[in-house]
Amino acid sequence: MNVSLPFAFRSRSNGFSLVELLVTIGIVAILAALVIPTVSELRKAGKETQSLNQLRQIGTAMQLYAADHQQKFPPGYFYNPETRPRERTWASELLSYLGLPSNFYQIEGNPFISPTSLVPVRSGVAATFTPFTYSVHSGICPDTSTNDTRPRLSEILRPSQVILIGDGCQIANTYSTSTLSKPAEFVTRTSQVDLDQPILTGPDTDEANSRGWLRYRNRGKVAVAMVDGHAEMIPKGSVRYRNIIFYR
């Protein structure tokens, strides 16, 4: 004989009640809000680490180049239609030292493009030179098209403090200028400014009028490699004139 149990003693359904479902959704939302920013920060940190590794590789290639070229780093830019019909940049000069072909114009596997770059970089800018988002010190790696004013390694004081290459502001939504030229102490050799004074930071944007400035694209820091080859991140406002003046 079947006996009906009172309502209070009936087995409960396996489904969620509306309240339980809402509570579960709320917990998942809270966990997602906590986890997603952490994952995003980890991705950024990973890209920044990759950028520093690339700069270390470039720094090593720079040292090897100098050893083969009278203790001078490569020109930032060179073009002379009479002696060399194709534009050359510091990156072009380092290709063989990084195991890359002389006609390397792509962006995939390109060590000269920062993984933290915020705007796309075109592959093969008119197929004339390798695209890059790092820029070199224009006093140490100047334009040598008409005159070679590159200093020898022995003339560069404080090699562990002077920036040789770093993140540059991109222009025309593609690449950076070949050299860092602002503030003027990147170019001139006569400034008597206090070495401990912070440099001007510039517009810190990727557009045409930002050319020549450092770019603090790594969560407010600029990725650089010093003359001695080591790489580091420097917070915005912490780069000092001792980091760009190399002659005193």
Helices and strands as residue ranges (DSSP letters): G 7-9, H 18-68, E 77-80, E 84-89, H 90-94, G 95-98, E 134-137, G 153-155, E 163-167, E 170-171, E 175-176, E 179-180, G 184-186, G 208-210, E 221-226, E 231-235, G 241-243
